[in-house]
């Protein structure tokens, strides 16, 4: 951890109620150890003669990017399925051949913890290389106690690098495992009476998620899981209104969920409930794009009611094989018509809020030294380009990684 | 330039009429100096005791990627315009404020050759980092003789690196410059009588392109330019049928064009003409995506008639601010429903054909040692992921660049 002064820098603090992007032009930021000690005019920098200083030449600094929704840990891949679909094989045929989400469940169960760790590390490196410093990862491809714990143990190990914070979520209620095909109640019971207590005991999850959908779980089933989660002191969140309106957003709000995610079919009543509960709307343009969806989330209504919007990659092997959160910022603008400022808030301030993190997501004295310095000429450039990686430096947990020969060292 | 043996490698040769992707599994490739000297079973490698050898551990090797359509050199940027549009400003208002393509013309005229070179180098680095070894670059933001020559001189300088081949195209007939607003014939005359002879004399372009569209140039105007181009011995190609059917594909075919590009509104008659002329269809999913187009190119008919399909980034500051050809491979699949094999052929074999290059685009004895080694598990993985960069090594003009700490060194 370093004491460091960043000067001649344009800060996109992402604080609300000021300039667009919370912009502070041509200022300085003093980092002490792992937190932001001072922000102010560059001529007023406190005397710290022994601090290293970086002249940023008018570069832009943002909070470290935060991905609030991923399924980054999984066994196998669905590349073959991707190709088969494009060659004309139907979803039904693929399902019959054992494809779809259950093929990932089978592969994840069969993959060793170490192999899961290695493949997840490779995927994670792509996010980190583009300035992601905090990332949520869900379980949900185990669907048995042992494999759900295995997935969350991998998340815990990924967190040990200290180069990126992993926020783990337990998603037992992702889909019904084959061995419970005729016993839905039994599976919900397993989640509540076996998985949840063990995972809580091992401190492997911060929150509990579910998939409330015709092809997932019903309102009532999710409610049982939420009640149990709350009894263990865990936060809740929900995959809601992706394919149909299940009243999931209202359910999430009822239990004070951190976020409701996807939301293409969200109703105005759901939005009002989310607003009142302070539940963040997590939008996932990568899944929308991959599934060639045509039903946009209700952006205008979310704006009208002031529901905070976050953006996630939804990194997963089926509906969103995304390895770039930066590209999701572009898709949030191009496909969902967010403004570049809204999209950037979606992967900083509002993504922090979606994960219940109060120590990051904006640049502010006292918060984490968790920042990215970009080689860009305009704040909206982060949303404008499709591809490309203008990273100059990343500060994570007080440690500075600078871009050398294309990598963060 | 090296003599080198690549063994234990899966070659996606992209040759037709064999296995999918022209796959040769677990073979060896001998590179001598700057060409491919031998491909065969790894147990039959000719004795070259002094050649360095790389064991590829079952990695996949493709031809170096080829981007057949870009406007990579330009002054200024249109980031501000991108943001304004998302905040609700209409195209008309932006045009009134001097935005749109003419703002890029103004900026390009005002930017020095060296500044154009530096900004283009930065953009180009993104393509190269993802395995692009050949890239087409058009002029067309000068629209006066001096600036068109300045742009093409930048292209020539970019080519000197030897790390990536630049194929330069003269696009004087991009849009009507403001000083000729009331004198269309005069501008076509300037292209034919002043720009073309000078650019030919300086050997600054390999081909001549035009924009055949209501907001561009008419069939008759483009035809005059093509006739002149042919008289100078230059190849022709055309932006055709992007926004409406102008019979541009047939015009391109009539003059034996290398390619007709965009093609969303292409008719069956145009397809037949292209097939007969051997004109390649260059598809540009980045522009389709950015413009939120809904009219897909006629993929099925292109397949039916066997017109070769190539894929380009269309890198430009307005309608396609794309810095990743690899992402275009995904978009060609996800949006245009190409198969991964078709999409990969689109940035290798067929892209070479669209540029009139016979020495690359497939892996074959006697052709250029112009190759990429990928850290992937399945050929379709190059199309499957959205973001990420699994490059292990690039061979360009016989020189080997290996991935070290995220960069090609």
Interface residues (C-beta under 8 A of the other chain):
Chain A: X77 X78 X79 X80 X82 X83 X86 X87 X123 X126 X129 X130 X286 X289 X290 X292 X320 X321 X322 X323 X324 X326 X327 X333 X334 X335 X337 X338 X339 X340 X377 X378 X380 X381 X383 X384 X385 X386 X387 X388 X389 X404 X405 X406 X407 X408 X409
Chain B: X77 X78 X79 X80 X82 X83 X86 X87 X123 X126 X129 X130 X286 X289 X290 X292 X320 X321 X322 X323 X324 X326 X327 X333 X334 X335 X337 X338 X339 X340 X377 X378 X380 X381 X383 X384 X385 X386 X387 X388 X389 X404 X405 X406 X407 X408 X409
